[in-house]
Amino acid sequence: MNGAAKGAIIGGVFLTMLGGAGYGVYALVGDAGASETKSAAGPSAPAKGTGPVSDKDAARTAAAFLAAWASGDARTAADLTNNPAAAQAAVGDYKTAAGVAKAVITPGAQTGATVTYSVAAEVTLAGVTKPLAYESKLTVVRGNTTGLPLVDWQPSVIHPELQKGDRLRGGTPDNPPVKAVDRNGKELTAEKYPSLRSVLDKLRATYGEKLGGTSGTELWIQPDSADAPKRSLLTLAEGTPGRIETVLDADVQEAAEKAVLKFPQASVVAVQPSTGNVLAIADHRGDGFPASISGARAPGSTMKIVTAAMLLDRGLVSADKVAECPADVSWEGRTFKNLKGFKLDNEPFSTSFAQSCNTAFIKQIKPVNDIGALPKEAREVFGIGVEWKVGVPTVDGKVPPATGPSAAAAYIGQGEVQMNPLTMASITATARTGVFRQPVVVKSSLDGRPLAKATRSMKPSVTAQLVRMMKLTATQGTARGAMASVGGSDKGAKTGSAEVDGAQNPDSWFTGFSGDVAAAAMVEGGGHGVDAAGPIVAAVLNAG
């Protein structure tokens, strides 16, 4: 060995020390069921101090924590964090509950107080051993009361897919596995379609016991909530999966998976207007949250589809009738403006819709004179506000009654209005056909669950005008830049951007249809609808 590195085996832990920082390779050696733990022989943690944690102190603290974790010394590892109780339970569970018999933890790059590392583990359960490899990171902070450099405890320190309240568990899960197939019989796996991982987990939790399969041996993530499904990490012994037919389309799903990778925090859903069948669900997010079907954010001007339907339904506007579109308008003490202060003179309402004129919509609040008009249209025609039973848990849209400035904000998809790509894709599908068909991932005939129904269909004249205005938006309006790549003439769209308190950029929203496919996308902080969400929707529509 040279002077920069030295090795030792102390207490069952192999350490390769690199220079003064104490970085190296830490290996856990022992039986998964052993109750005895051995003290880490890694570098000692630095003493307390004040101010930001130095890179050197962060390195020493990380090294000491990783060595203690690797040795199975949960108490020592926990004391090196700012949440000892949670850390001790998680480190202890790593061996006793998750069945990790061996693990080699190798520190990687350090950026300031954040240290990355790779883990090469062996999981042994029911006499079967399989490898588990992954990468994660930790950050060292100054303890509020102790002044010591401490690992800022997060469940992801143990495994990157662990979220708050999650635990690693190994054994035989209650719900047997399922083999999900698309509408054409193609198998859908999380390996090929990563965005479907949470959907597949939810299908297993809901239907696993009903499909006649048998459980094997697995390592899984156990959520804190009883309503959340287990998330399988590693299969050690295969069970016998039950077969479940979904209405997803593997080709559209593949296109959606690729499309969302273009932007961080992106989500998209595709729906078949003639049936309500969900064709694709995709998310690209660092936190693993399925915002596509479980998110709840203001949809911006894509909501104008519903507002326009309500105004057309009441005869207050028509596609060919001139509608005022001033640069700004005030309502109940708040001023609303158009993007860059534009205005339209003597143009029909269809142009205001296509150019996304906020003021043309808000000026109609006084003639409507009914705070329940928008929620009523959303519920009775578009099925928003009625409980959906999609086949997997989802979050329904929300259009509550509003007064004052909030009422004006709701007309343009701000305020208290909340949607996600699933609900917006459904809104577009309803606009396309004039009939609300509740979206489903699996057909209701599988379990006999009741589907949501709208009170009434859209008037044919309203449907015709709405479709015409969406087509105008796609070819001559704010959506033309994204929709130009979508083939054919039977296409329509609506753009949106939604301001979010505290965010530097607005959320980007876009929804559109082409033939018998409707899709909606949202990119958090993505800016204008046509810039980020638009290309995602266009790619999905082309695949459909």
Secondary structure, 3 states (H helix, E strand, C coil): CCCCEEEEEECCEEEEEEHHHCECCEEEECCCCCCCCCCCCCCCCCCCCCCCCCHHHHHHHHHHHHHHHHHCCHHHHHHCECCHHHHHHHHHHHHHCCCEEEEEEEEEEEECCEEEEEEEEEEEECCEEEEEEEEEEEEEEECCCCCCEEECCCHHHCCCCCCCCCEEEEECCCCCCEEEECCCCCECCCCCCHHHHHHHHHHHHHHHHHCCCECCEEEEEECCCCCCCCEEEEEEECCECEEEECCCCHHHHHHHHHHHCCCCCEEEEEECCCCCEEEEEEEECCCCCCHHHHCCECCHHHHHHHHHHHHHHCCCCCCCCECCECCEEEECCEEEECHHHCCECCCEHHHHHHCCCHHHHHCCHHHHCCCCHHHHHHHHCCCCCCCCCCCCCCCCCECCCCCCHHHHHHHCCCCCCEECHHHHHHHHHHHHHCCCCCCECCCHHHCCCCCCCCCCCCCHHHHHHHHHHHHHHHHHCCCHHHHCCCCCCCEEEEEEEECCCCCCCCEEEEEEEECCEEEEEEECCCCCCCCCHHHHHHHHHHHC
